[in-house]
Amino acid sequence: MSPRALLLAALLAALLWSLPSGCSDPAEEQPRGEIGLEPRAAAPEPATPAPAAPRPPAPEPAAPEPAAAERPRTDEAIEAPAPAHAIPAPLGLGQWARYGVTWSDGGRSTMEYRLVGREGSRHWLEIDDTRRAQRRSFRMLVSLEDRSRIESLEIHALMIRGPDGIQTIPPRLVRAQQEALRPFLAVLVADWETLEQEDQQVPAGRFQGCFRAEREIAFGGHTQRARIWYHPAVPLTGMVRFEGRTNGQQMELIGFGAEGATSRFTSP
């Protein structure tokens, strides 16, 4: 494997499964001065103090912040009945699913999956991981025709945006590294026919009869064992909850929609 391929595999592994959780708090901004210059001498005080400026009228008291229960909600919790079949919802442009993530070291982030475009039978999928106002994003062109086998899922183009800007992975490198990249799509595998069913309560609502899967996901030289609950009411991923059995990573559905997702890959 070439050094570039090794770098790519290491980068993807670090960003997706082993991201340090929580980036440290941003340093408090210090007053900016002129570095390397002597302090300026203070201006002499005037002999006679200037007359005091008239005081502006007192501001209106701020309206009290509404209680948590009164704050408008963007994602309404639902009650999803037990599914009648083990088939995921069809893919459609604009679908999105958002998760609250607890990483192995206790850090928290928000992860969102979005379908934002299509080229023939291929879809543009975006994944964001946001922590304390810092966001890493992935944009990939993927084939998702047969979601029952991870071997049939392919990534045809890949871009990564991080603190240092946007990196476009060369197409030949993407083609050569399908085995290393495919775990990006593991959450989209939907082979639910023989799975046991359990109810799950998450911030997005109560989902009855979720399909419980035990998965082993090999990524970056490591194997992650996970228990995942799926429900066809959830578009795109189908995933309601994820529990990492190896490293303790947790994901819970906090919102989703069948439409409305747009690309945010180039936005700040």
Backbone bond lengths (Angstrom), bond angles and torsions (degrees), N, CA, C in turn:
res aa  C-N    CA-C-N  psi(-1)  N-CA   C-N-CA  omega(-1)  CA-C   N-CA-C  phi
1 M - - - 1.469 - - 1.523 108.31 -
2 S 1.324 116.93 133.13 1.459 121.09 -177.39 1.518 110.71 -69.69
3 P 1.345 116.88 160.40 1.460 119.12 177.26 1.521 112.61 -57.26
4 R 1.356 116.70 -36.44 1.472 118.35 179.62 1.514 110.69 -65.99
5 A 1.345 116.42 -39.39 1.462 119.37 179.27 1.524 110.39 -66.02
6 L 1.330 116.39 -41.34 1.461 119.40 177.49 1.517 110.89 -61.88
7 L 1.327 115.77 -40.81 1.460 119.86 179.21 1.518 110.38 -63.33
8 L 1.338 116.62 -43.25 1.462 119.91 179.87 1.517 111.23 -62.26
9 A 1.340 116.94 -47.86 1.458 119.58 -179.19 1.524 110.76 -60.37
10 A 1.332 116.47 -42.76 1.463 119.75 179.82 1.521 110.97 -65.36
11 L 1.341 116.04 -40.62 1.461 119.86 -179.72 1.520 111.56 -63.18
12 L 1.327 115.83 -46.86 1.455 119.30 -178.88 1.522 111.53 -65.20
13 A 1.332 116.08 -41.36 1.458 118.77 178.50 1.513 110.67 -61.45
14 A 1.321 115.92 -43.43 1.468 119.31 -178.98 1.511 111.44 -65.06
15 L 1.334 117.04 -40.51 1.460 119.48 -175.01 1.516 112.56 -74.51
16 L 1.334 117.49 -38.58 1.466 117.74 -172.72 1.507 114.05 -87.55
17 W 1.344 118.22 -46.65 1.460 119.33 -172.64 1.523 113.76 -108.42
18 S 1.334 117.63 -25.78 1.451 118.72 -172.55 1.516 112.06 -118.13
19 L 1.334 116.37 22.06 1.461 117.94 178.87 1.514 110.24 -57.09
20 P 1.340 119.20 132.13 1.439 119.13 175.19 1.487 109.82 -62.58
21 S 1.247 123.57 132.21 1.398 122.57 -168.58 1.412 113.63 -76.46
22 G 0.442 156.05 170.73 1.308 160.33 -160.39 1.404 116.11 -1.64
23 C 1.343 106.90 110.99 1.422 116.84 174.36 1.509 105.53 -57.32
24 S 1.338 116.80 146.88 1.448 118.40 -179.48 1.514 110.29 -62.98
25 D 1.313 115.44 155.30 1.460 119.17 179.77 1.524 109.65 -58.33
26 P 1.355 116.82 139.22 1.447 117.71 177.56 1.521 110.37 -60.86
27 A 1.315 115.59 141.17 1.461 118.13 179.60 1.517 109.72 -63.28
28 E 1.303 115.80 145.02 1.450 118.92 177.65 1.523 108.57 -63.73
29 E 1.319 114.96 135.82 1.455 118.64 -177.85 1.513 109.86 -69.46
30 Q 1.334 115.39 129.08 1.451 120.88 179.30 1.518 108.95 -91.69
31 P 1.343 117.11 152.80 1.463 118.68 174.72 1.515 109.46 -58.68
32 R 1.317 116.17 135.10 1.453 119.92 -176.59 1.525 110.21 -84.38
33 G 1.332 117.56 132.81 1.451 122.05 176.61 1.509 109.97 -124.31
34 E 1.291 117.39 -173.03 1.453 121.89 179.20 1.522 107.62 -100.12
35 I 1.313 116.32 107.90 1.458 121.69 -173.04 1.529 109.36 -69.45
36 G 1.364 116.23 134.79 1.452 121.06 174.51 1.510 114.41 85.82
37 L 1.315 119.53 1.02 1.452 121.72 179.20 1.513 109.78 -106.37
38 E 1.315 115.07 148.02 1.458 119.31 176.07 1.520 109.06 -68.14
39 P 1.345 116.93 148.79 1.447 117.98 177.07 1.512 110.79 -60.87
40 R 1.319 114.73 141.85 1.451 119.17 178.92 1.525 110.37 -73.68
41 A 1.354 115.86 143.79 1.459 119.47 176.99 1.510 109.50 -68.36
42 A 1.313 114.82 143.02 1.456 118.39 179.89 1.520 109.97 -69.53
43 A 1.311 116.52 141.90 1.464 120.95 178.08 1.518 109.42 -66.10
44 P 1.367 117.21 142.45 1.476 118.31 179.26 1.511 111.11 -62.84
45 E 1.319 114.38 143.73 1.464 118.75 179.43 1.514 109.73 -71.86
46 P 1.331 117.49 142.03 1.468 119.28 177.92 1.515 110.44 -65.41
47 A 1.352 114.38 149.37 1.470 118.78 -179.82 1.503 111.19 -61.03
48 T 1.328 116.44 -39.22 1.461 119.15 179.65 1.503 108.84 -116.68
49 P 1.318 117.77 127.19 1.461 118.30 179.90 1.518 111.54 -61.69
50 A 1.300 115.27 141.89 1.469 120.15 177.74 1.513 109.57 -67.63
51 P 1.334 116.28 146.39 1.470 117.96 178.00 1.519 110.85 -60.81
52 A 1.318 114.43 142.60 1.468 119.34 -178.99 1.511 110.61 -65.51
53 A 1.318 115.35 137.22 1.470 119.83 177.42 1.518 109.34 -70.50
54 P 1.332 116.35 146.78 1.470 117.61 178.65 1.509 110.62 -62.40
55 R 1.323 115.54 141.97 1.460 120.38 -179.27 1.513 111.02 -72.54
56 P 1.311 116.68 134.36 1.476 117.37 174.86 1.516 110.10 -68.86
57 P 1.331 116.65 154.71 1.468 118.32 178.54 1.516 110.67 -60.65
58 A 1.305 115.55 148.07 1.474 120.49 -179.84 1.512 109.80 -61.05
59 P 1.341 117.16 136.34 1.474 118.59 179.58 1.518 111.36 -66.81
60 E 1.342 113.24 154.92 1.461 119.02 176.60 1.521 108.37 -64.32
61 P 1.314 118.80 139.28 1.463 119.30 177.66 1.517 110.65 -60.12
62 A 1.335 115.79 138.03 1.470 119.75 -179.65 1.515 110.14 -66.14
63 A 1.329 113.87 143.94 1.466 117.99 177.26 1.511 108.50 -65.69
64 P 1.315 117.91 139.40 1.462 119.27 -179.76 1.509 110.81 -61.38
65 E 1.343 116.21 143.44 1.463 120.36 178.15 1.510 108.91 -65.99
66 P 1.339 117.25 133.55 1.460 118.39 -178.79 1.508 111.15 -62.97
67 A 1.296 115.16 150.32 1.462 120.13 175.85 1.511 109.05 -62.88
68 A 1.343 115.17 159.47 1.468 119.21 -175.74 1.513 111.78 -54.45
69 A 1.323 116.97 -38.44 1.460 119.83 -176.83 1.523 111.45 -69.16
70 E 1.369 117.87 -20.43 1.453 120.32 -177.14 1.525 112.42 -93.88
71 R 1.322 118.24 -9.72 1.448 120.18 -177.13 1.521 109.99 -69.74
72 P 1.333 117.13 139.54 1.469 117.90 179.69 1.515 110.60 -64.46
73 R 1.308 116.35 143.08 1.457 122.04 -178.40 1.515 109.22 -107.16
74 T 1.306 115.91 140.76 1.458 119.82 178.00 1.523 111.81 -93.61
75 D 1.308 117.56 -25.82 1.466 122.04 -177.85 1.525 108.21 -125.95
76 E 1.301 115.98 113.21 1.459 120.10 -177.87 1.522 110.60 -83.91
77 A 1.329 116.80 134.97 1.458 121.10 175.14 1.526 109.07 -68.65
78 I 1.322 116.33 145.41 1.456 120.27 -177.41 1.523 109.71 -124.72
79 E 1.302 114.72 168.84 1.471 123.03 172.04 1.519 105.60 -117.66
80 A 1.340 116.88 106.24 1.458 120.73 -177.24 1.519 109.84 -99.93
81 P 1.325 118.17 121.72 1.472 120.05 -179.85 1.525 111.33 -70.48
82 A 1.330 115.71 165.06 1.463 120.75 178.06 1.529 109.57 -59.60
83 P 1.332 118.24 134.94 1.463 120.42 -177.26 1.523 111.93 -69.61
84 A 1.321 115.09 149.27 1.457 120.88 178.58 1.520 111.95 -85.17
85 H 1.335 117.53 -12.47 1.466 120.67 -178.81 1.529 108.19 -151.10
86 A 1.327 115.45 166.28 1.469 121.62 -178.07 1.516 110.87 -102.61
87 I 1.332 116.26 47.95 1.464 121.74 -178.06 1.525 108.36 -119.15
88 P 1.332 118.32 129.22 1.463 119.45 179.56 1.519 111.82 -69.62
89 A 1.319 116.23 160.32 1.461 120.42 176.60 1.524 109.58 -63.50
90 P 1.337 118.57 141.89 1.472 119.91 178.44 1.525 110.27 -59.91
91 L 1.321 116.02 146.66 1.453 120.35 177.56 1.523 110.11 -70.65
92 G 1.325 116.45 145.10 1.459 121.27 178.62 1.510 110.30 -153.54
93 L 1.326 115.84 146.08 1.456 120.08 179.24 1.527 109.97 -60.16
94 G 1.308 115.03 141.39 1.456 120.62 178.73 1.514 114.03 92.66
95 Q 1.324 118.88 -7.70 1.470 120.67 178.94 1.526 110.48 -68.29
96 W 1.329 115.32 147.20 1.461 119.68 178.22 1.520 109.56 -152.12
97 A 1.333 115.18 155.15 1.468 122.03 175.65 1.523 107.25 -146.33
98 R 1.333 115.36 134.27 1.469 121.42 -174.70 1.523 109.49 -122.60
99 Y 1.344 115.73 138.54 1.462 121.51 -173.91 1.531 111.06 -130.12
100 G 1.318 114.76 143.30 1.447 121.07 166.43 1.517 107.99 -90.18
101 V 1.326 117.08 128.38 1.459 122.39 -174.02 1.521 109.63 -116.19
102 T 1.330 115.45 133.38 1.463 121.86 169.43 1.520 106.92 -113.02
103 W 1.341 116.23 118.69 1.452 121.16 -175.64 1.519 110.27 -85.72
104 S 1.324 115.56 170.76 1.459 121.17 -171.71 1.525 112.73 -61.85
105 D 1.352 117.43 -26.30 1.459 118.71 179.96 1.524 111.83 -96.76
106 G 1.337 117.00 12.01 1.453 120.66 176.01 1.507 114.99 93.36
107 G 1.330 118.74 -7.33 1.461 121.21 177.92 1.521 111.30 -68.81
108 R 1.323 116.10 159.84 1.461 121.61 -177.53 1.518 110.37 -122.03
109 S 1.320 116.26 149.21 1.453 121.31 173.99 1.528 108.59 -153.21
110 T 1.323 115.32 173.37 1.463 122.02 174.23 1.517 107.77 -119.47
111 M 1.326 116.71 129.84 1.456 121.65 179.90 1.523 108.99 -119.06
112 E 1.318 115.95 136.20 1.464 119.94 -178.75 1.523 110.04 -132.45
113 Y 1.345 115.44 136.85 1.451 123.85 175.10 1.525 107.61 -110.12
114 R 1.363 116.85 136.65 1.464 120.82 -179.35 1.526 110.47 -141.25
115 L 1.338 117.30 139.62 1.465 122.36 169.63 1.526 106.93 -100.47
116 V 1.341 116.23 113.25 1.466 118.59 -168.85 1.525 113.62 -120.49
117 G 1.320 119.03 -1.11 1.456 119.80 179.82 1.515 110.91 -170.08
118 R 1.334 114.04 171.46 1.460 118.69 -178.34 1.521 109.33 -149.08
119 E 1.335 115.72 140.55 1.459 122.64 172.65 1.520 107.28 -130.12
120 G 1.313 117.12 100.47 1.456 120.80 -174.29 1.511 109.87 63.28
121 S 1.332 116.36 -122.58 1.467 120.43 179.93 1.528 112.10 -92.45
122 R 1.318 117.62 2.27 1.463 122.04 -178.71 1.527 110.41 -98.55
123 H 1.332 115.18 150.51 1.462 120.91 -177.57 1.528 110.34 -119.03
124 W 1.318 115.57 145.15 1.457 121.18 169.64 1.521 108.40 -88.97
125 L 1.316 114.89 115.96 1.462 122.80 -179.50 1.520 108.89 -110.98
126 E 1.325 116.67 132.91 1.459 121.37 175.58 1.523 109.68 -118.22
127 I 1.327 115.77 140.98 1.463 122.11 177.17 1.523 107.32 -130.22
128 D 1.319 116.03 126.38 1.467 121.83 176.33 1.515 109.75 -112.65
129 D 1.326 116.27 143.30 1.463 122.44 168.92 1.528 106.42 -125.93
130 T 1.340 116.75 114.97 1.461 121.67 -173.83 1.515 110.29 -116.29
131 R 1.327 115.76 126.65 1.454 121.04 -179.89 1.515 108.86 -136.78
132 R 1.316 115.69 119.14 1.460 121.16 176.32 1.517 111.43 47.13
133 A 1.337 115.36 53.46 1.462 123.65 176.31 1.529 113.52 69.39
134 Q 1.322 118.97 5.95 1.458 121.91 174.13 1.518 108.21 -108.06
135 R 1.340 115.80 132.35 1.459 119.48 -174.31 1.520 110.40 -127.26
136 R 1.325 115.43 134.11 1.456 122.53 168.25 1.525 106.95 -110.48
137 S 1.323 116.41 138.18 1.460 120.71 -174.65 1.515 110.86 -132.12
138 F 1.322 115.03 147.94 1.458 123.39 175.47 1.520 107.36 -124.90
139 R 1.313 116.19 135.95 1.468 121.08 174.61 1.518 106.61 -128.42
140 M 1.315 116.90 124.80 1.458 119.76 -175.14 1.522 111.02 -142.02
141 L 1.319 114.87 145.91 1.458 122.11 174.94 1.520 106.48 -96.41
142 V 1.342 116.89 119.53 1.456 120.19 -169.62 1.524 111.34 -129.09
143 S 1.322 114.95 151.98 1.471 122.47 170.65 1.519 107.83 -101.32
144 L 1.330 116.49 127.31 1.469 120.98 -175.85 1.527 111.41 -130.55
145 E 1.348 116.91 32.00 1.459 118.67 -174.17 1.526 113.10 -63.63
146 D 1.330 117.55 -47.27 1.462 121.40 -178.93 1.522 108.47 -112.76
147 R 1.323 116.01 98.59 1.453 120.20 -175.35 1.523 112.85 -84.83
148 S 1.320 118.06 1.84 1.458 119.55 -179.37 1.528 112.16 -84.36
149 R 1.351 118.35 -14.58 1.463 121.10 -178.15 1.526 108.91 -133.00
150 I 1.313 116.08 123.43 1.460 119.20 -179.52 1.528 111.48 -64.77
151 E 1.344 117.02 -26.00 1.465 120.17 -179.30 1.520 111.84 -64.37
152 S 1.333 117.41 -23.04 1.464 120.23 -177.92 1.526 112.79 -89.10
153 L 1.325 117.08 -7.47 1.459 120.52 -179.40 1.521 109.43 -87.28
154 E 1.322 116.87 132.59 1.459 120.50 -176.15 1.523 111.29 -131.74
155 I 1.332 114.71 148.60 1.452 122.39 172.95 1.523 107.69 -108.77
156 H 1.337 116.42 125.20 1.464 121.07 -175.91 1.534 112.34 -104.14
157 A 1.303 117.32 -22.89 1.468 121.34 178.39 1.513 107.44 -150.51
158 L 1.323 116.27 148.74 1.462 120.23 -176.06 1.521 110.69 -148.63
159 M 1.320 115.27 131.04 1.464 122.67 172.20 1.519 108.38 -128.60
160 I 1.310 115.83 144.89 1.460 121.96 179.53 1.512 108.08 -126.60
161 R 1.324 116.70 131.12 1.461 120.41 174.74 1.508 109.21 -116.68
162 G 1.320 116.10 125.52 1.454 122.07 177.89 1.504 110.39 -135.49
163 P 1.328 117.23 -162.76 1.463 120.73 -177.98 1.526 113.26 -59.47
164 D 1.342 117.38 -25.71 1.467 120.10 -177.04 1.521 113.14 -96.93
165 G 1.332 117.52 11.44 1.457 119.86 177.95 1.517 112.36 108.32
166 I 1.342 115.68 -163.23 1.462 122.81 -175.15 1.523 109.80 -99.26
167 Q 1.319 115.70 130.59 1.456 122.03 177.06 1.526 108.07 -116.97
168 T 1.333 117.15 122.73 1.459 122.49 175.48 1.516 108.53 -96.93
169 I 1.323 116.46 120.26 1.455 121.11 -179.39 1.532 108.76 -77.41
170 P 1.334 119.45 129.65 1.476 121.00 -179.12 1.527 111.27 -56.00
171 P 1.342 117.35 136.91 1.478 120.40 -178.06 1.520 113.68 -54.55
172 R 1.318 118.40 -39.84 1.472 119.61 -178.73 1.528 110.63 -64.74
173 L 1.330 116.41 -32.55 1.455 119.87 178.46 1.522 110.46 -72.52
174 V 1.320 116.44 -37.43 1.469 120.07 176.17 1.522 110.37 -62.65
175 R 1.337 116.68 -44.39 1.474 120.36 179.11 1.519 110.89 -62.14
176 A 1.321 116.87 -40.14 1.463 120.44 -175.94 1.518 112.91 -74.30
177 Q 1.320 116.31 -18.85 1.466 119.78 -173.21 1.533 112.85 -113.98
178 Q 1.331 117.07 30.95 1.463 119.24 -178.75 1.530 112.57 -57.08
179 E 1.341 117.02 -41.37 1.466 119.19 -178.34 1.519 111.25 -62.90
180 A 1.329 116.46 -37.81 1.459 119.72 179.61 1.520 112.20 -74.18
181 L 1.347 116.35 -30.27 1.460 120.20 -175.08 1.526 113.37 -88.75
182 R 1.338 116.29 -26.01 1.464 119.96 -172.66 1.523 114.30 -56.33
183 P 1.333 120.57 -34.18 1.472 118.73 178.14 1.519 114.29 -58.14
184 F 1.351 118.23 -16.98 1.459 119.96 171.95 1.526 110.64 -54.73
185 L 1.340 116.42 -31.52 1.457 121.23 -174.02 1.520 112.51 -101.21
186 A 1.330 118.28 6.48 1.465 120.42 -175.45 1.517 112.47 -58.16
187 V 1.324 116.70 -34.71 1.455 119.44 -178.08 1.528 111.52 -66.96
188 L 1.335 117.59 -17.33 1.464 121.24 -178.14 1.523 112.95 -88.56
189 V 1.338 117.91 -7.32 1.466 120.40 178.83 1.530 109.08 -66.12
190 A 1.324 116.29 130.06 1.464 120.71 -173.88 1.518 110.53 -130.25
191 D 1.324 115.94 68.48 1.460 121.95 175.81 1.528 106.83 -106.84
192 W 1.328 116.57 84.76 1.467 121.91 -168.21 1.525 114.39 -104.60
193 E 1.314 118.19 -4.86 1.469 122.02 -167.19 1.527 114.02 -53.50
194 T 1.315 118.11 -44.10 1.469 120.39 -172.41 1.533 112.93 -101.77
195 L 1.313 117.91 12.98 1.463 120.56 -173.51 1.522 111.66 -85.19
196 E 1.330 114.84 149.08 1.464 120.15 172.95 1.526 109.54 -71.60
197 Q 1.349 115.28 159.10 1.458 120.10 -177.83 1.520 111.15 -119.71
198 E 1.337 115.61 141.62 1.459 123.32 179.91 1.525 109.43 -145.22
199 D 1.311 116.78 149.53 1.458 120.77 173.65 1.526 109.29 -77.95
200 Q 1.327 115.70 147.49 1.467 121.23 177.66 1.527 110.14 -137.09
201 Q 1.324 115.40 138.11 1.465 122.30 175.56 1.529 107.62 -113.32
202 V 1.335 116.60 122.06 1.464 122.52 178.94 1.527 107.33 -135.29
203 P 1.339 118.67 171.43 1.464 118.93 -179.06 1.525 114.65 -56.26
204 A 1.334 117.89 -28.41 1.465 119.96 -179.76 1.519 112.94 -76.65
205 G 1.341 118.00 -11.42 1.454 119.83 178.46 1.519 112.46 143.27
206 R 1.320 114.14 -168.84 1.462 120.84 178.26 1.524 108.47 -107.40
207 F 1.336 115.70 127.43 1.456 121.87 -176.56 1.523 108.08 -119.25
208 Q 1.315 115.39 112.90 1.456 120.44 -177.53 1.535 110.11 -87.06
209 G 1.332 114.64 143.00 1.461 119.91 174.84 1.514 114.70 64.84
210 C 1.344 118.28 38.73 1.470 120.44 176.30 1.528 110.36 -65.15
211 F 1.315 116.31 146.48 1.467 121.92 176.04 1.534 108.29 -85.30
212 R 1.336 116.62 123.13 1.463 121.67 -176.70 1.519 110.09 -99.51
213 A 1.328 116.37 121.02 1.465 122.05 -178.59 1.516 110.13 -115.08
214 E 1.325 116.01 144.35 1.460 122.40 170.98 1.530 106.62 -106.97
215 R 1.329 116.94 119.66 1.452 120.86 -174.31 1.531 110.70 -121.55
216 E 1.333 114.46 150.32 1.457 121.55 167.80 1.525 107.05 -120.41
217 I 1.333 115.78 118.91 1.455 121.06 -175.35 1.513 108.08 -115.50
218 A 1.347 116.39 113.46 1.467 121.08 179.23 1.515 108.37 -90.32
219 F 1.338 115.46 125.82 1.455 118.44 -176.89 1.519 109.39 -152.44
220 G 1.343 116.33 128.75 1.456 120.83 175.52 1.519 113.44 58.37
221 G 1.347 117.17 33.42 1.451 119.87 179.20 1.517 114.05 84.17
222 H 1.324 117.50 1.73 1.458 121.61 179.71 1.531 109.17 -121.18
223 T 1.325 116.20 153.70 1.459 121.04 176.54 1.523 108.87 -114.11
224 Q 1.312 115.02 125.39 1.456 121.81 179.84 1.524 108.47 -105.95
225 R 1.311 117.66 117.62 1.461 120.99 173.52 1.512 108.00 -90.37
226 A 1.313 115.84 135.44 1.459 119.60 -174.73 1.516 110.65 -144.99
227 R 1.322 114.83 151.56 1.463 122.68 170.84 1.525 106.55 -112.24
228 I 1.334 116.08 126.79 1.465 121.11 -174.11 1.527 108.97 -129.29
229 W 1.341 115.55 136.53 1.461 121.75 176.55 1.529 108.52 -109.73
230 Y 1.347 115.56 131.76 1.457 122.01 -177.14 1.534 110.10 -121.23
231 H 1.333 114.73 153.55 1.466 120.52 174.16 1.526 107.74 -149.82
232 P 1.349 118.21 133.55 1.469 120.02 -177.55 1.524 114.15 -66.47
233 A 1.331 118.66 -10.65 1.469 119.60 175.27 1.522 111.75 -69.76
234 V 1.332 117.26 -18.98 1.462 121.49 -178.75 1.522 108.59 -91.56
235 P 1.330 118.76 119.06 1.466 119.84 -178.80 1.518 111.62 -74.74
236 L 1.320 114.63 162.36 1.457 125.28 173.22 1.529 112.68 69.75
237 T 1.325 119.22 -74.19 1.464 120.59 -177.66 1.524 112.82 -88.10
238 G 1.332 117.00 -30.02 1.459 120.61 -172.69 1.517 113.30 73.57
239 M 1.324 117.77 -6.69 1.459 121.22 -170.68 1.520 112.11 -83.93
240 V 1.336 115.63 132.22 1.464 122.96 176.73 1.529 110.22 -101.88
241 R 1.316 116.65 -43.10 1.469 121.00 -178.89 1.521 109.93 -148.36
242 F 1.351 115.57 146.71 1.461 123.07 177.53 1.517 107.51 -131.06
243 E 1.339 116.37 130.12 1.463 121.27 175.83 1.522 108.46 -126.45
244 G 1.321 116.68 113.67 1.462 120.65 176.16 1.517 109.69 -74.15
245 R 1.316 117.53 121.27 1.462 121.28 -178.83 1.525 110.74 -86.49
246 T 1.335 116.93 -16.26 1.458 121.08 -178.16 1.519 111.58 -91.79
247 N 1.342 116.43 -48.26 1.464 118.79 -173.82 1.526 113.96 -118.00
248 G 1.342 117.54 3.23 1.452 119.78 175.29 1.509 115.60 81.30
249 Q 1.330 118.34 6.22 1.467 120.45 178.07 1.526 110.09 -63.76
250 Q 1.339 117.04 138.76 1.461 122.66 -179.19 1.523 109.60 -127.69
251 M 1.340 116.73 141.82 1.468 121.57 173.11 1.520 108.08 -135.38
252 E 1.347 116.09 136.39 1.459 121.77 176.67 1.517 109.46 -131.30
253 L 1.320 115.34 138.22 1.460 121.04 179.35 1.530 109.88 -67.71
254 I 1.348 116.78 126.96 1.462 120.10 177.99 1.519 112.32 -117.18
255 G 1.322 117.67 -10.93 1.459 120.05 176.96 1.512 110.12 -175.52
256 F 1.337 117.26 156.98 1.461 121.10 178.82 1.514 109.04 -164.58
257 G 1.333 116.02 164.81 1.450 120.64 178.44 1.513 110.80 -161.01
258 A 1.327 115.75 151.49 1.462 121.27 179.36 1.522 111.59 -87.54
259 E 1.331 117.65 -5.77 1.464 121.16 179.33 1.522 108.62 -156.64
260 G 1.317 115.15 170.88 1.460 119.79 173.78 1.509 115.94 101.61
261 A 1.343 119.35 -12.76 1.468 119.80 -178.65 1.522 109.91 -75.48
262 T 1.319 116.41 135.36 1.452 122.44 175.10 1.525 108.20 -130.21
263 S 1.319 115.58 160.98 1.456 119.58 -178.76 1.524 110.37 -67.43
264 R 1.319 115.17 133.24 1.458 120.99 174.96 1.526 109.89 -123.20
265 F 1.316 115.77 19.39 1.449 118.89 -173.17 1.524 111.93 -68.40
266 T 1.307 117.36 -30.42 1.464 118.77 -178.26 1.514 112.53 -99.87
267 S 1.347 117.76 -1.71 1.454 118.67 179.02 1.516 109.10 -81.01
268 P 1.352 117.91 158.64 1.465 118.85 -177.97 1.496 112.01 -66.00
